[in-house]
Every structure is written in structure tokens, then in C-alpha cells.
Amino acid sequence: MGIRSFAAELLPTALQGRPRTPTHVSPPSAEVSTFAGLQAKLGHLPKAELKSVRDAYKFADEAHLGQFRASGEPYITHPIAVAGLVADWKLDSQAIQAALMHDAMEDCGITKTELIERFGATTAELVDGLTKLDKLNFSTREEGQAESFRKMLLAMSRDVRVILVKLADRLHNMRTMSAMKADKRQRIARETLDIYAPIAHRLGLNQVYRELQELSFTYLFPWRHAALEKAVQRSRGYRRDIVARVQKDVTKAFADSRLKVEVSGREKTVYSIYRKMREKHAGFASVNDIFGFRIVVSSLPDCYLALGVLHQLYKPVPGRFKDYIAIPKANGYQSLHTTLVSPLGTAVEFQIRTEAMHAVAEAGIAAHWLYKVGTKGGNPSDVAQRLGALWLKSLIDIQDETRDAGEFLEHVKIDLVPDAVYVFTPMSKILALPRGATPVDFAYAIHSDVGDHCVAVKINGEPATLRSELRSGDVVEVITAPNARPNPAWLNFVRTGRARSKIRHYLKNLEQEESQALGEKMLSQALRLEGLALPPLEPAGPDTIWPAVLRWSGNRSPAELMTDIGLGRKIATIVAKRIAQDLHELGHKPDAVTLSLNRYSAHADTETVQGLVVIDGAEGASVTMASCCRPIPGDQIVGYLGRGEGLTVHTSDCQVGQRLYDRDRERWMQVEWAEEPTRAFETQLQVLLHNGKGALAQVAQSVSRSEADITHIDMGDERPGETADMKLLVSVRDRLHLAEVLRTLKRTPAVLKVQRVRP
């Protein structure tokens, strides 16, 4: 039985008063700054591959000649150090070459073609995946960063070595960042804490994860870090009796059981203590699991035997046992966790795992190269999947539905949440979801079709709402319907990036279809004012006008042009005049009958320049009723074509609409109600009522008797007295129906006054 002295690790440092290095749980390998130092780490490579690594070093050295870091060191020391970290993980020669040349394309003007010719396509692809996009292509730094991040993650999903080299690069930059300006240090540390540390955790690289967190915390909150580090040093001295007593008891218990184990000490990082204090709103003294023990055994059954030995030694704390062996974490982590009460009454946590589990727990995906866990030269992507890194594959799904880089980054950040719940399908398959996930997230995790057609859910056999929060152990059954579609309200409560991107993708497609239909209608009306009919959108033959129109407008297809018109990005009358000009050149002449159909005397004196659009309520997301005046059928209305916002309908006497009209007249157009609208419309009522028993019920019954629906009630924040003000959103068919609702409310005993709200 090999047992390292935990007390010996902890106590001398505390007694001597030396500050503990805050960046590691276990010290990293010494960094190298010369190729000789790097070569000492390349013993795992075949001799034939050492030459290619040396060639990559020479190439990088020449490329970075004359460049220096902020500290004044030659720049080549950074690529060598990154390659050293990658070599510590025993990655292959291609990854080490990529580490040496990871900045060559970005900082030295080296092209991808040059790298392919010198080092092969695979190494060139790795370097390209690590290269940021040209910042000059983007309007803001944030946009460029988001797009570069998306490029890197998609390269990572194809080859996991990309992110391993990137994490080594970020780790060395964080270790050597003291020479940078304070604002740049803060920005990089925040980015590391928000993105790169969670990625390391998601891929199981816990040692890198802890160090990145600790370094980020040091730069973001130096005073807090220093204060907590001193408190940890003091606590080592205070707790040395507990540590020594527990270690002695555990050593004797395993010796008596003749179970071969290795016991080592574990200490929480300063950042994890800080985070726990913030989550629990507690002081340092209440964080009682700063120290713990790790038990490494030789086989899986021995894990449970060791657990039995510990539970016979000390009493376990109820509810603090977790079996991550039977149900691994999403990143492949496996261990038994148990918290026991020591003889002195303090809680001590133990982690029990095999040597293979320990390798994965510390190095995650990198354990494939470092320890060859469970594979014999297997494909890295297969190992990533086996370790629970299916998240890599989900990046492709999110990318397919998300073209905006900022939105993609938002979805990825959501999926980087480390806490997870484990739920079951009716067929006993386990799914890991972020804490706070709902049945809708569960449905999309199974398949996008299940999510799109989800209508109801049963949790543990009982009906539940779609926004219910799932808990570990729940059995979730999703009920679908073929005609069901995603609800925009789901975006308010879903937690996974996959679900959010799928819902947004559906809504964007729906909006595009509706906007295209509206744009086609508007362009058709505008062309009729020119005495012409809209040409077919997909015509055949050499005499079509669409290629010339699309070159002029900058659109890829007539459908895209219609969508831009429907969203207000282009003005229908301007496009119509251009089409009329092209049709005239082809010999088409205005039709007198078409012109006469569009001369509406009622609009003869209007100053609007757009064609007439009829509103029937079936337009969908492309047409919205202004919330300031809430028009309903029977009101005189006008339309405002916002840039990228579609058509917004105002009442003609709306003061907000009048201000918009004075500012931007060319974007106003004639609209009118259809004779038979297809749905009801919302308008707002203000009600003054006696604040007596049952007053609200009387109002609701009156609205119901008049066959209208209440969609929202606002009673305000003021404490009610004898009277109360209330605002109602009611759904009515038209002005006649609204008049009936007002008459019914005025006859209600509790109502003193009621009127429609005007802006």
C-alpha cells in the first residue's frame, strides 16, 4: 500500500509562512525556452518524426525573427513553451509542430499554402484553426473575436488537437501576463474565465481548468485573491491536528482491510473557495471542505470496497454521496464522492477512483495521448466521444442554424455551464443536461424533430409543464403532435444552446417566409402604380429582367429581394421603378387598366409613396401592431416600414407615429383593413373601479359575457385605497366589438369609469 503523507505536504509550508503558488493543485512541468529543453520532452516520438519537429522549430524561429514579447524576451520562447506543454500531454508530432507555428500565419504573414507544402495538410489545418481572422474585416473588436472563436471551435469539432494547442497557448500566456498593461490583463483574464476555463472543464482537462481559473482570479481580483490565500495558509496551521488524525485513521483502516490503495491530499484552489463563499453568501470559516483526500485503487470493484472501508471508519454525511462511476459527468469524469464526519466533528471529503479514472479526471481528452486510456492508437475523435465530449459534435448542429458569430458564441457559452443534471428517457437512457434545463431542452437533446413537435411532457409518470425544471433522476417522457411547431415563448426558459439555436432557426425561417410574402405583395402593389404586373420570380428564358435587377440590388435571388422589401431593408417603390425601367427597355408598356385600378380617390391627397397593403391578421411576424396605439379593425391606420423590422401598423392619429412620419416620410405606406380579418386584435383599456370584494371577478365576467378575452392585467405598484386603477389588454374583433365590451363594463357595479387607452 502506497500512502503519501498529506500532513507532510501541508504543514511545513504553513509553518514556514511561505506564500503558496496560487496557480496549481499539482505543480506543472517546468517550462522550456530553448529547443534543447523541448527536445528533452520528445522521447515519446519516433525518431523519424523528430526531424519534422526540428524543421518546424527552425521555420518558426525564422518567421518570428526580430519579434519580442511584452516582457522583452524573443517571441520564439512563447511557441517553444506552448510546444513543451503539448509535449507534456504526449501529443503527436503534428500537434507539436502546430504549437511551434501557431502564430506564424497570424503574426508573420505565412500562408496556409506554404505550410501545406512544407509540413503537410494536417499540420496546416491545425495552424489555420488556431489563426484569428483578419480584424479589418469586422466593424468591432467583439465581432472579430466572436467570428475567430467560431472558426476555432468548428476546427476543434473536426480535430480536438486544435483546442488542446489553444489551451496550452492560453495557459502560457496567462502564466506570463504580468508584463502587459492592466486593462489588457483584465480583458484576457475575463475572457479566459468565461470561455477557455469552461472549455477545459467541458473536455475534462481539470488540471488546466483549475490553473486557468486561479490565474484569472489573480488578475481580476488581486486583493481578494491575496486575502483568501493568507486565510488558506492560516487554516493549514489550524487544521493540522485534524489532517494528521484523519490520515492516521485512514492509513490503519486500509492496512487492516489489506486493500491496496494510494492516498493523497487534495486542497481546494483559492478561486473555488471564493466561488463557494459567493454562492452560499458565507464567510471563509463556513467553507469546511478546503482539505480532502483522494483514494486511488487498482480496479473498479475496489472503488466500492474502499467506500465500504471509509463508511465503516467514519459516519457519512446524508445526501453528500455521489456515484460518478455509474453515471459519469458530461466530460467523462468518474469517481465516487463521499463526505464523512471526522472524530473532531468536521466534514472531510473523499474521492475514490481507479488509476485510469484518475488519468481522465486530470487530463480529460489529453489522457488518450498521455496514458493511452482504454484505446490502442485509436482516433482522437472516438476518444472524445467516449469521454463524453459529444458537445464537440453539437457545435456543428448549432453552426448549421446560427450564421451570426455573436449568437453562436452566446449559444456555446450556455452549453459551457459545468453543473449538470442527469435524467432518464422512458427506455432508461441517461442524458446529461445543464442545471435548470427543462423538458424542451430534453426533447431537443433527443432529436430536433422531437423538440420541434413537442406539445406536452410527463415527468416520473405525472403530467408537467414544459417549463418545469428537471432534477437528477427524473424519468422524462415527451409527447409530440405532427402539426405542432416551436413556440417563441420557449426562448424565455430553455437552457441549452442546441435548443435555443433550433428554436431561433425555425422562427427565423418562419419570419423569412412571412417577410417574403409581404415583400412580394408590396412590390406587386408598387408595380401596379406603374401600370405593370410583377414578373414571375423564377422565370425561364433569356429575356428575364431578374439578373440585372439582382446585380443592381446586391441580392442573390428574387426571394431574398422580396424578403428585404418585407423587412424594410429596401423600398418597394424604388425597386418597382428600377423593374419598370428594365421592362420598358424590353418593350413592356404600362397597362391602362392596371393603372386605373390603382387610382384610389380616398388616398389622392396622401404624401405616402408606397403602394397599398391590405391587413387581414394572417401576415405573421412580418407585420406588427404598434404597442403605443394598438390599432384594431375599424381604426384609420398607416404603415411604417422599419429598417429590418418589417411593417409596423399605427393608428393615423398616433402621436408616436406622427413623429416617425415627420422624421422619415419615405418609409410610410398606405394600409387598410381587410373586409373580414382572420383573427382578433389586442387593445388596452383603463378601468377605475371600487376596490371591494370580488371587483376583479366582476370585471372578468363582464369581459367574458361580451365574448372578448383578457390577455393581460396590470394593477400597478401603488397600494389600493377605496378605488383602484387597472389596465386591461383585451382581444377584440373590431371597433364595434370593442364598443360592446365598453358598454358591458360600464354597466358593471364595481366599475366607475372605463376608456380605451390612447398614446
C-alpha positions in Angstrom: 0.0 0.0 0.0 1.5 3.3 -1.1 0.4 6.2 1.1 1.9 9.7 0.6 2.0 11.9 3.7 -0.7 14.6 3.3 0.3 16.3 6.5 3.9 16.5 5.3 2.7 18.2 2.1 0.7 20.8 4.0 2.2 21.6 7.3 5.8 22.7 6.6 4.6 25.4 4.1 2.2 26.8 6.7 4.8 26.8 9.5 7.4 28.5 7.4 5.0 31.1 6.2 5.9 30.9 2.6 3.2 32.0 0.1 1.7 29.1 -1.7 1.8 29.3 -5.5 -1.8 30.0 -6.3 -1.8 28.6 -9.8 -1.7 24.8 -9.4 -3.2 22.0 -7.5 -0.2 19.9 -8.7 2.9 21.8 -10.0 3.2 21.8 -13.8 6.3 20.7 -15.6 9.0 23.4 -15.9 8.5 25.5 -19.0 11.2 25.4 -21.7 12.6 28.3 -23.6 15.1 26.6 -25.9 14.8 23.8 -28.4 17.2 21.6 -26.3 14.8 21.8 -23.4 11.8 21.0 -25.7 13.7 18.1 -27.3 14.1 16.5 -23.8 10.3 16.2 -23.7 10.0 14.4 -27.1 11.1 11.0 -26.0 7.6 9.6 -26.9 8.0 10.4 -30.6 9.6 8.1 -33.1 13.0 9.2 -34.3 11.7 9.7 -37.8 9.3 12.4 -36.5 11.8 14.4 -34.5 13.3 15.8 -37.7 9.9 17.3 -38.7 9.5 18.9 -35.3 13.0 20.4 -35.6 12.1 21.7 -39.1 9.0 23.4 -37.6 11.1 25.0 -34.9 13.6 26.4 -37.5 10.7 27.6 -39.6 9.0 29.4 -36.6 12.3 30.8 -35.4 13.0 32.4 -38.8 9.4 33.7 -39.1 9.5 35.3 -35.6 13.0 36.7 -36.1 13.1 40.3 -34.7 9.8 39.9 -32.7 9.7 40.3 -29.0 7.2 39.7 -26.2 6.0 42.4 -23.8 8.5 41.1 -21.3 11.4 41.8 -23.7 12.1 38.1 -24.4 12.5 36.8 -28.0 9.0 35.9 -29.3 10.1 32.3 -30.2 10.3 31.5 -26.4 6.4 31.5 -26.4 5.9 28.9 -29.2 8.6 26.7 -27.6 6.9 26.9 -24.2 3.5 26.1 -25.8 5.0 23.1 -27.6 6.5 22.0 -24.3 3.1 21.9 -22.7 1.7 20.0 -25.6 4.6 17.6 -25.4 3.8 17.0 -21.7 0.5 15.6 -22.8 2.4 13.3 -25.2 0.6 14.6 -28.3 1.8 13.6 -31.7 4.4 15.4 -33.9 1.7 17.2 -35.9 0.3 18.8 -32.8 3.7 19.8 -31.6 4.6 21.3 -35.0 1.3 23.3 -34.9 2.2 24.5 -31.4 5.5 25.8 -32.7 4.0 27.6 -35.6 0.6 28.6 -34.1 1.3 32.3 -34.5 3.1 32.1 -37.9 0.1 32.8 -40.1 -1.4 35.5 -37.9 1.8 37.5 -37.0 4.3 36.7 -39.7 2.3 36.7 -43.0 2.9 33.0 -43.6 0.3 31.5 -45.9 -1.6 28.2 -45.5 -0.2 27.0 -48.9 3.3 27.4 -47.7 2.6 25.3 -44.6 0.9 22.6 -46.7 3.9 22.4 -49.0 6.4 22.3 -46.1 4.6 20.3 -43.4 1.6 18.6 -44.9 -2.2 19.4 -45.0 -3.0 18.1 -41.5 -0.5 20.4 -39.7 -1.5 23.3 -41.9 -5.2 22.7 -40.9 -4.3 22.7 -37.2 -2.4 26.0 -37.6 -5.2 27.5 -39.6 -7.7 26.6 -37.0 -5.6 28.4 -34.4 -5.3 31.6 -36.5 -7.6 34.5 -35.8 -9.5 36.1 -38.7 -8.3 39.5 -40.1 -9.7 42.1 -37.7 -10.0 44.6 -40.5 -13.0 42.6 -41.9 -15.1 43.5 -38.9 -16.7 46.7 -37.6 -15.9 46.0 -34.0 -13.3 44.1 -31.9 -16.1 42.0 -30.4 -17.4 40.9 -33.8 -14.0 39.9 -34.9 -13.3 38.0 -31.7 -16.6 36.1 -31.9 -16.0 35.1 -35.6 -12.5 34.0 -34.8 -13.7 32.0 -31.8 -16.4 30.3 -34.0 -13.7 29.4 -36.5 -11.6 27.8 -33.8 -14.4 25.8 -32.3 -15.5 24.4 -35.6 -11.9 23.4 -36.4 -11.9 21.8 -32.9 -15.0 19.8 -33.7 -13.1 18.3 -36.6 -9.8 17.8 -34.8 -9.7 18.0 -31.0 -5.9 18.8 -31.1 -6.8 22.4 -32.1 -8.3 23.2 -28.8 -5.6 21.3 -26.9 -2.9 23.5 -28.5 -5.1 26.6 -28.0 -5.5 25.8 -24.3 -1.7 25.3 -24.0 -1.2 28.7 -25.7 -3.7 30.4 -23.4 -2.1 28.8 -20.3 1.3 30.0 -21.1 0.0 33.5 -21.9 -1.7 33.6 -18.5 1.4 32.5 -16.7 3.5 35.2 -18.3 1.0 38.1 -18.5 2.4 40.3 -15.7 4.3 42.5 -18.3 1.1 43.5 -20.1 -0.9 46.6 -19.4 -3.5 46.3 -16.6 -6.6 46.8 -18.9 -5.3 44.1 -21.3 -4.6 41.7 -18.4 -8.2 42.3 -17.2 -9.7 41.7 -20.6 -7.7 38.5 -21.3 -8.4 37.2 -17.7 -12.1 37.8 -18.1 -12.2 36.0 -21.5 -10.2 33.1 -20.0 -12.6 32.7 -17.0 -15.7 33.0 -19.2 -14.7 30.8 -22.1 -11.4 28.9 -22.0 -11.5 27.6 -18.5 -15.1 26.2 -19.0 -13.9 24.6 -22.3 -11.1 22.9 -20.4 -13.6 21.7 -17.9 -16.0 20.5 -20.6 -13.2 18.4 -22.1 -12.1 17.0 -18.8 -8.8 18.8 -18.5 -9.3 19.6 -14.8 -5.7 20.5 -14.1 -5.7 23.1 -16.8 -9.2 24.2 -15.8 -8.1 24.8 -12.2 -5.0 26.7 -13.2 -6.7 28.9 -15.7 -9.4 29.8 -13.1 -6.8 30.6 -10.5 -4.7 32.8 -12.7 -7.8 34.6 -14.0 -8.9 35.3 -10.4 -5.4 36.5 -9.5 -5.5 39.2 -12.3 -9.2 40.1 -12.0 -9.3 40.4 -8.2 -5.7 40.6 -6.9 -6.7 41.9 -3.4 -9.4 39.3 -2.9 -7.0 36.5 -4.0 -4.2 37.7 -1.7 -6.6 37.9 1.3 -8.0 34.4 0.7 -4.6 32.9 0.1 -3.5 34.2 3.5 -6.6 32.7 5.1 -5.9 29.3 3.5 -2.3 29.4 4.8 -3.5 30.2 8.3 -6.1 27.4 8.1 -3.4 24.9 7.3 -1.9 25.5 10.7 -5.3 25.5 12.5 -6.3 22.2 10.8 -3.1 20.3 11.1 -4.4 18.2 14.0 -7.5 17.2 12.0 -5.4 16.3 8.9 -2.9 14.2 10.9 -5.7 12.3 12.8 -7.7 11.5 9.7 -4.7 10.4 7.8 -3.6 8.1 10.6 -7.1 6.5 10.9 -7.5 6.1 7.1 -4.0 4.5 6.8 -4.7 2.0 9.6 -8.2 1.1 8.2 -6.9 0.3 4.7 -3.9 -1.6 6.2 -6.3 -3.8 8.2 -8.6 -4.4 5.2 -5.5 -5.4 3.1 -6.8 -3.3 0.3 -4.0 -1.8 -1.9 -4.6 1.9 -2.3 -2.8 5.2 -2.8 -3.9 8.1 -0.6 -3.1 11.6 -1.5 -4.2 15.0 -0.2 -6.4 17.5 -2.1 -6.7 21.2 -1.4 -9.3 23.5 -2.9 -8.0 26.3 -5.1 -8.4 29.8 -3.8 -10.9 30.6 -6.6 -13.1 27.6 -5.8 -13.2 28.7 -2.2 -14.1 32.2 -3.3 -16.9 30.9 -5.6 -18.3 28.7 -2.9 -18.4 31.7 -0.5 -20.2 33.8 -3.0 -22.7 31.0 -3.9 -23.6 30.4 -0.2 -23.2 34.1 0.9 -21.0 32.7 3.6 -17.6 33.6 5.2 -14.4 31.7 4.9 -14.9 29.9 8.2 -18.0 28.2 6.9 -16.2 26.5 4.0 -15.3 23.3 5.8 -14.1 21.1 2.9 -10.9 23.0 1.9 -8.9 19.9 2.5 -9.8 16.4 1.3 -8.4 13.0 0.4 -8.1 11.2 -2.9 -8.1 7.3 -2.8 -6.7 5.7 -6.0 -7.3 1.9 -6.2 -6.3 -0.7 -8.8 -9.7 -1.9 -10.1 -13.3 -0.7 -10.3 -14.7 -3.2 -7.7 -12.1 -1.9 -5.3 -13.7 1.5 -5.5 -16.8 0.3 -3.8 -14.7 -1.8 -1.3 -12.8 1.3 -0.4 -16.1 3.2 0.0 -17.2 0.5 2.5 -14.0 0.7 4.5 -14.4 4.5 4.8 -18.1 4.3 5.8 -17.2 1.8 8.5 -14.5 4.1 9.7 -16.5 7.4 9.9 -20.1 8.2 9.6 -21.2 9.6 6.1 -23.0 12.9 5.8 -26.5 12.2 4.5 -27.1 13.4 0.9 -23.4 14.0 0.2 -22.6 10.7 -1.6 -22.3 10.9 -5.4 -21.6 8.0 -7.7 -20.0 9.4 -10.8 -18.8 6.0 -11.8 -22.2 4.6 -12.6 -23.3 7.9 -14.1 -20.2 9.8 -15.4 -20.1 13.6 -15.7 -20.6 15.0 -19.2 -16.9 15.4 -19.6 -16.2 11.7 -18.9 -15.1 12.3 -15.2 -15.6 9.2 -13.0 -15.2 8.9 -9.2 -17.1 8.1 -6.0 -17.5 11.2 -3.8 -18.4 10.9 -0.2 -18.3 13.3 2.7 -17.6 11.9 6.2 -17.7 13.3 9.7 -14.2 13.1 11.3 -13.7 12.4 15.1 -13.3 16.1 15.7 -16.7 16.8 14.1 -15.5 18.4 10.8 -16.6 17.2 7.4 -13.9 15.7 5.2 -14.5 14.8 1.5 -13.0 11.7 -0.1 -12.8 10.9 -3.8 -12.3 7.3 -4.8 -11.2 6.2 -8.3 -9.1 3.8 -10.3 -5.8 4.8 -12.0 -7.5 5.1 -15.4 -10.2 7.2 -14.0 -7.6 9.4 -12.3 -5.9 9.9 -15.6 -9.1 11.0 -17.3 -10.1 13.2 -14.3 -6.8 15.2 -14.5 -6.1 15.2 -18.3 -9.5 14.5 -19.9 -9.2 14.1 -23.7 -5.5 14.6 -23.4 -5.4 11.3 -21.4 -5.7 9.5 -24.7 -2.1 10.5 -25.6 -0.8 10.8 -22.1 -1.9 7.5 -20.7 -3.4 5.7 -23.7 -6.5 5.1 -21.7 -8.8 2.4 -23.0 -7.6 2.6 -26.6 -4.8 1.3 -28.7 -3.9 4.1 -31.1 -7.5 5.0 -31.6 -8.8 8.0 -33.4 -8.9 11.1 -31.2 -12.4 11.9 -32.2 -13.6 8.5 -31.0 -11.8 9.1 -27.7 -13.5 12.5 -27.4 -16.9 10.8 -27.8 -16.1 8.1 -25.3 -15.1 10.7 -22.7 -18.5 12.3 -23.0 -17.3 15.2 -25.3 -20.3 14.9 -27.6 -20.6 18.6 -27.1 -18.0 18.9 -29.8 -20.4 17.4 -32.3 -23.3 19.6 -31.1 -21.2 22.6 -32.3 -21.8 21.6 -35.9 -25.6 21.4 -35.3 -25.6 24.9 -33.7 -23.4 26.3 -36.5 -25.9 25.0 -39.1 -28.7 27.1 -37.6 -26.7 30.1 -36.5 -24.9 32.3 -39.0 -24.3 35.2 -36.7 -21.0 34.8 -34.8 -22.1 36.7 -31.7 -25.2 34.5 -31.4 -23.1 31.3 -31.9 -20.8 32.4 -29.1 -23.9 33.0 -26.9 -25.1 29.5 -27.5 -21.7 28.0 -26.8 -21.4 29.9 -23.5 -24.7 28.5 -22.4 -23.5 25.0 -23.2 -20.3 25.5 -21.2 -22.2 25.5 -17.9 -20.3 22.9 -15.8 -23.1 21.9 -13.4 -25.4 19.2 -14.8 -28.5 17.1 -14.0 -28.8 13.5 -15.2 -32.2 12.5 -16.4 -33.6 9.3 -18.0 -35.7 8.5 -21.1 -38.5 6.0 -20.7 -36.1 3.5 -22.2 -33.6 4.1 -19.4 -31.1 6.0 -21.5 -29.2 8.7 -19.5 -28.9 12.3 -20.7 -26.8 15.0 -19.1 -28.3 18.5 -19.3 -27.3 21.8 -17.7 -28.7 22.6 -14.3 -32.0 24.4 -14.8 -32.8 22.5 -18.0 -36.4 21.9 -19.0 -38.4 19.2 -20.8 -38.0 21.3 -24.0 -34.1 21.1 -23.6 -34.6 17.3 -23.1 -36.7 17.0 -26.2 -34.1 18.8 -28.4 -31.3 16.7 -26.8 -33.0 13.6 -28.1 -33.7 14.9 -31.6 -34.6 18.2 -33.2 -37.8 16.7 -34.6 -38.9 15.7 -31.1 -38.2 19.2 -29.9 -40.0 20.9 -32.9 -43.2 18.8 -32.4 -43.2 18.7 -28.5 -46.6 19.6 -27.0 -46.6 18.1 -23.5 -44.5 16.1 -21.1 -44.7 13.6 -18.3 -42.1 13.6 -15.5 -41.9 10.4 -13.5 -45.3 9.4 -15.0 -47.1 12.7 -13.9 -48.1 15.5 -16.3 -45.9 18.6 -16.0 -45.5 21.9 -17.7 -42.9 22.4 -20.5 -41.0 25.0 -18.3 -40.6 22.6 -15.3 -37.0 22.4 -14.0 -35.6 18.9 -14.4 -33.9 17.2 -11.5 -31.4 14.4 -11.4 -33.1 11.0 -11.6 -36.2 12.3 -13.3 -37.8 10.0 -16.0 -39.0 12.3 -18.8 -41.5 11.3 -21.5 -42.1 13.8 -24.3 -45.5 13.8 -26.1 -45.4 15.1 -29.6 -48.0 16.1 -32.3 -47.3 16.1 -36.0 -48.8 19.6 -36.5 -47.0 21.2 -33.5 -44.4 23.9 -34.0 -41.8 25.6 -31.8 -43.2 28.4 -29.6 -41.3 31.7 -29.4 -42.1 31.7 -25.6 -39.8 28.7 -25.2 -36.8 31.0 -25.6 -37.6 32.5 -22.2 -36.8 29.3 -20.3 -34.7 26.9 -22.4 -31.1 26.5 -21.1 -29.1 24.5 -23.8 -27.5 26.2 -26.8 -28.8 23.4 -29.0 -32.5 24.0 -28.1 -32.1 27.8 -28.3 -30.4 27.7 -31.7 -33.0 25.2 -33.1 -35.9 27.4 -32.0 -34.4 30.6 -33.3 -33.6 28.9 -36.6 -37.2 27.9 -37.0 -38.5 31.3 -36.1 -36.0 33.0 -38.5 -37.2 30.7 -41.3 -40.8 31.5 -40.5 -40.1 35.2 -40.4 -38.3 35.0 -43.7 -41.2 33.2 -45.3 -43.7 35.7 -44.0 -41.5 38.7 -44.9 -41.0 37.3 -48.4 -44.8 37.1 -48.9 -45.3 40.6 -47.6 -42.4 42.0 -49.8 -43.9 40.3 -52.8 -47.3 41.8 -52.1 -45.8 45.3 -51.6 -43.7 45.1 -54.8 -46.7 43.9 -56.7 -48.7 46.9 -55.4 -45.9 49.4 -56.2 -45.6 48.0 -59.8 -49.3 48.3 -60.3 -48.9 52.1 -59.7 -46.5 52.0 -62.6 -49.1 50.1 -64.7 -47.1 46.9 -64.7 -47.5 43.4 -63.3 -44.9 41.7 -61.2 -42.8 39.3 -63.4 -42.6 35.6 -62.2 -39.9 35.2 -59.6 -38.4 32.2 -61.2 -38.8 32.8 -65.0 -37.0 30.9 -67.7 -35.6 32.4 -70.9 -33.0 34.9 -71.9 -35.3 38.0 -71.7 -35.7 37.9 -67.9 -35.0 41.1 -66.0 -34.1 39.5 -62.7 -30.3 39.1 -63.3 -29.9 42.8 -63.9 -32.2 43.8 -61.0 -30.3 41.5 -58.6 -26.9 42.9 -59.7 -28.3 46.4 -59.0 -29.9 45.4 -55.6 -27.0 43.2 -54.4 -29.3 40.3 -53.7 -28.6 36.6 -54.5 -32.2 35.7 -55.6 -35.6 37.3 -56.2 -36.8 35.6 -53.0 -34.1 37.4 -51.0 -35.0 40.7 -52.6 -38.7 40.2 -51.6 -37.6 39.4 -48.0 -35.5 42.6 -47.8 -38.5 44.6 -49.0 -40.8 42.9 -46.5 -38.3 43.7 -43.7 -37.9 47.3 -44.8 -34.3 47.0 -45.9 -35.3 48.1 -49.4 -38.1 50.5 -50.5 -40.7 48.8 -52.8 -41.3 51.9 -55.0 -37.6 52.3 -55.7 -37.3 48.7 -56.7 -40.5 49.0 -58.8 -39.2 52.0 -60.7 -36.0 50.0 -61.5 -38.0 47.0 -62.7 -40.3 49.3 -64.7 -37.2 50.8 -66.4 -35.9 47.3 -67.3 -39.3 46.2 -68.5 -39.6 49.3 -70.7 -36.2 48.5 -72.3 -37.5 45.1 -73.1 -40.6 46.6 -74.8 -43.2 46.3 -72.0 -45.6 49.2 -71.7 -47.8 50.3 -68.8 -51.3 48.8 -68.9 -54.1 51.4 -68.7 -56.5 49.0 -66.9 -53.8 48.3 -64.2 -53.2 52.0 -63.8 -56.9 52.8 -63.4 -57.4 50.0 -60.8 -54.8 51.7 -58.5 -56.1 55.3 -58.6 -57.9 55.4 -55.2 -59.6 58.7 -54.7 -59.6 58.3 -51.0 -55.8 58.5 -51.0 -55.4 61.2 -53.6 -54.1 63.7 -51.2 -51.7 61.5 -49.2 -48.0 62.1 -49.2 -47.0 58.5 -48.8 -45.1 56.9 -51.7 -45.6 53.2 -51.1 -48.4 51.0 -52.6 -51.5 49.9 -50.7 -51.2 46.8 -48.4 -54.3 45.1 -47.0 -54.1 43.9 -43.4 -56.1 40.8 -42.5 -54.1 39.5 -39.5 -52.6 36.5 -41.3 -49.3 38.2 -42.1 -47.5 36.7 -39.1 -44.2 38.2 -37.8 -43.7 40.4 -40.8 -46.5 42.8 -39.7 -46.9 44.0 -36.1 -49.4 46.2 -34.5 -47.8 49.2 -32.7 -47.8 48.8 -28.9 -48.2 52.6 -28.5 -51.7 52.8 -30.1 -52.7 49.2 -30.6 -54.9 49.6 -33.7 -57.9 47.3 -34.3 -60.1 46.9 -37.4 -62.2 50.0 -37.9 -59.4 52.4 -36.9 -57.8 54.6 -39.6 -54.3 53.2 -40.0 -51.0 53.9 -41.6 -47.9 51.6 -42.0 -44.3 52.3 -41.2 -41.6 50.2 -42.8 -38.8 50.0 -40.3 -35.3 49.1 -41.4 -35.0 45.4 -40.8 -38.1 45.4 -38.6 -40.9 44.7 -41.1 -44.1 46.6 -41.3 -45.5 48.3 -38.1 -49.1 49.5 -38.2 -50.1 52.7 -36.3 -53.5 54.5 -36.0 -53.5 57.6 -38.1 -53.8 59.9 -35.0 -51.0 58.2 -33.1 -48.6 60.8 -31.8 -45.6 58.4 -31.9 -46.4 57.5 -35.5 -46.6 61.2 -36.4 -43.1 61.8 -35.0 -41.8 58.9 -37.1 -43.6 60.3 -40.2 -42.1 63.7 -39.8 -38.6 62.2 -39.5 -38.7 59.6 -42.3 -41.6 60.1 -44.7 -40.5 57.9 -47.5 -40.9 54.8 -45.3 -44.6 55.3 -44.8 -47.2 53.5 -46.8 -50.9 53.1 -47.3 -52.5 50.2 -45.4 -56.1 49.3 -44.8 -58.1 46.6 -43.1 -59.4 43.6 -45.0 -63.2 43.2 -45.0 -63.0 40.1 -42.9 -59.8 39.9 -40.7 -58.7 36.3 -39.8 -58.1 36.9 -36.1 -58.8 39.2 -33.1 -56.6 42.1 -32.2 -55.4 43.5 -28.8 -56.2 46.9 -27.4 -55.7 48.4 -24.0 -58.4 49.6 -21.6 -58.1 51.7 -18.4 -60.6 50.9 -15.7 -61.3 52.8 -12.5 -63.2 50.5 -10.1 -64.4 50.3 -6.5 -61.8 48.3 -4.5 -64.3 45.9 -3.0 -64.5 42.2 -2.6 -65.0 40.4 -6.0 -64.3 43.5 -8.1 -61.8 41.8 -10.3 -64.1 38.9 -10.8 -66.9 41.2 -11.9 -64.6 42.8 -14.5 -63.5 39.4 -15.8 -67.1 38.2 -16.1 -68.2 41.3 -17.9 -65.5 40.9 -20.5 -66.3 37.3 -20.9 -70.0 38.0 -21.4 -69.1 40.3 -24.3 -67.2 37.4 -25.9 -63.8 39.1 -25.6 -60.6 37.7 -24.0 -58.4 39.3 -21.3 -54.7 38.7 -22.3 -53.0 40.8 -19.6 -53.9 42.7 -16.3 -51.8 45.4 -14.8 -52.8 46.7 -11.3 -49.7 48.9 -10.9 -47.4 49.1 -7.9 -49.5 51.6 -5.8 -51.2 50.3 -2.7 -55.0 50.4 -3.5 -57.4 52.5 -1.4 -61.1 52.9 -1.9 -60.6 52.9 -5.7 -58.1 51.1 -7.9 -56.7 51.7 -11.4 -56.4 48.8 -13.6 -55.2 48.4 -17.2 -56.5 45.5 -19.3 -55.3 44.1 -22.6 -58.4 42.7 -24.3 -58.6 40.9 -27.6 -61.5 42.1 -29.8 -62.7 41.6 -33.4 -63.1 45.3 -34.3 -64.3 48.7 -33.1 -67.9 47.5 -32.9 -66.9 44.6 -30.7 -64.8 47.0 -28.5 -67.9 49.3 -28.1 -69.9 46.3 -26.9 -67.1 45.5 -24.3 -67.1 49.1 -23.0 -70.9 49.2 -22.7 -70.9 45.9 -20.7 -68.1 47.1 -18.4 -69.8 50.5 -17.7 -72.9 48.5 -16.5 -70.8 46.6 -14.1 -71.4 47.7 -10.4 -67.8 47.7 -9.5 -66.7 49.9 -12.4 -66.7 53.7 -12.0 -65.0 54.6 -15.4 -63.6 52.8 -18.4 -62.0 54.0 -21.6 -59.7 52.9 -24.3 -56.0 53.9 -23.8 -54.7 56.3 -26.4 -51.0 57.3 -26.7 
